[in-house]
Amino acid sequence: MIMEMGSTKNIETIRQEGEIYTCPVCKYEDGFHVSFKLKGESNKAEVILICPSCHHRFRIGFTTDLL
């Protein structure tokens, strides 16, 4: 696990199985906030899920193109 700047918690990797809306750490069931971590000099960003309740952060293996 890698600790990211701006957070004291590690970003954990979770596997997508069906719909992702429950936090595996605290069991909060109303979905996640989303943040985008830029990848180098490109217009690509990694999608990071953040639990609104316990603030744990999760990688899900998704990237997106930014304009």
HUHUBEL-V122432 format. One record per backbone hydrogen bond with DSSP energy under -1.0 kcal/mol. CO is the residue of the C=O (numbers start at 1). NH is the residue of the N-H. If there is no record, write none. Layout:
# HUHUBEL-V122432
{{CO:NH} {CO:NH}}
This chain:
# HUHUBEL-V122432
{{2:11} {4:7} {12:59} {21:31} {23:27} {28:23} {33:50} {35:48} {37:46} {39:42} {43:66} {44:39} {45:64} {46:37} {48:35} {49:58} {50:33} {51:55} {56:51} {57:12} {58:49} {59:14} {62:47} {64:45}}
